[in-house]
Amino acid sequence: GPVTPDIATPFLAVQNITLNADNTKAYISDAGRAAIIEVDLNDGGRTLLADENEVDGDDTVIRPANNDNSFALPSALTIGPNNQLLVVDNSLGVMVKVAMEDSSGDLDYKGQRDYIEGGATTPAEGDTAATSTALAADNLMGRLSGLASNSNQELLYTIDRDLKAVRLLSPRTNSNVLLYDLCESSLGHNGEVKFPSCVLINALNTISTTAQAGTFSDVLSTSDGAGSGAEFVLQISEVDGDTKVTSIQVTAEGQGYAFGDNITLGMSGEGIDFSHLSFELSEDTVDFEDPRQVAVEFTENNTISNLYVVDAGRNEVIQIDGIYNRKVFSNADENFPFDDPKAAVVVENSLYVLESAGSIIKIDIGDSGSGSRSKLDGFSLSDSRAMAVDENGEYFYVASTSEIKRVKISDGVTQDLVGDLGADSEIVDIILDADNERLLVLESNLGKIFELSTVNPFLWSTFRSVTMMVVARKWMRKKS
């Protein structure tokens, strides 16, 4: 039968929870055990997700367990491709992939682990101590915060708080790279204009023009400063029935320019006057100060449109587009500050940020959105810890250390699901199991996973531990 959870495999300091593809097993990161615990959601049985010795009928070890790449402080985790679990280890500064079954992609045995960083990281036979040390250094990352992915979990995005950067990780190719800002403004030593197209297009006072669609070269310019000689090429395209500048590139850099100068365009080589277009040479490089959370916006084709990084230090939202250009999308707003953001998620045309102080901040990210902020009225929950959204984008489920609320996204109407789990309770994470219509709640001090029916969440009988030795299946009844 299943292992008695609280005796053989107790929770010590659980951190986060995720589910396998068919929602029959939960995987828990436990910092106290420096391990991942697999929980059977049918009977509550727990086992460590670790490679074990392979033995024959006489209990003779024919393959010793591979325990390389051990955990130190496992935290955020998710299911990746190839039946692998992907785990952030904040102490080691690495992303670890763990085989959930035998023959999981490039991992041969259940529980086997490897670091994601430019190739296999398990020391080879004959490696010296110096080689192994260098290998570990190559994999080092800072404290990681937040975890988002593309639609098929092939790519993962996380925040490196120490390096103040966003990392892109690919478990399939074992790659780990920093997403540098490719849209930085700069001037040469002699004041040459070296701005990339993305900066110039964002700086234009308007992108609408009366010119017909086409490419216009040798566009002259004047400046209100000492600079001169800069020339440009413009790409004009029809967009939604209007002609707009869709690209502007520097073809002659000129000299003598300074940040703060205003440049006004003039005649093109084709004789078209663009003097209605101007821009300021702004030093608008976007550097992170204290990035905390990252959220993904998808297109209708389920590909990534933009990343949104919540920066508590700047009190701003930084948008990163599909070619990794950064811009400030939501300027600092002291009325709705990002003091301690715990979660961020995109729902339709809005970014929602959960603050530990107890509010959900809504940021408009629609096509015509200004990045303006507001609070989701009606919701308040101090010491908020975690947030989940249902698959229809209708409700948020929000947990504090001891309470859980359901919040209607459209109007903020809030319902208490769990009024108070107890003074000694500490909820650390929640996850929605849509198939089985339940919310799984990870509690640290009691060392249990609880389930809460999302069909009829107001009956206390539906809120029960799934990690006891004897577990009755939850009572489920759909509304008629």
QUIVENQUI-V210952 format. One record per helix or strand of 2 or more residues. SS is the DSSP state (H for helix, E for strand). FROM is the first residue (numbers start at 1). LEN is the number of residues. If there is no record, write none. Layout:
# QUIVENQUI-V210952
SS:FROM:LEN ; SS:FROM:LEN
This chain:
# QUIVENQUI-V210952
H:5:4 ; E:14:6 ; E:25:6 ; E:35:6 ; E:46:3 ; E:54:2 ; E:61:3 ; E:74:6 ; E:84:6 ; E:94:6 ; E:113:3 ; H:129:10 ; E:144:6 ; E:156:5 ; E:165:6 ; E:175:4 ; H:197:7 ; E:214:6 ; E:221:3 ; E:228:12 ; E:242:14 ; E:262:4 ; E:278:3 ; E:291:8 ; E:304:8 ; E:316:6 ; E:326:5 ; H:334:3 ; E:341:7 ; E:350:6 ; E:360:5 ; E:373:3 ; E:386:4 ; E:395:5 ; E:404:5 ; E:414:5 ; E:427:7 ; E:438:6 ; E:448:6 ; H:460:3 ; E:464:2
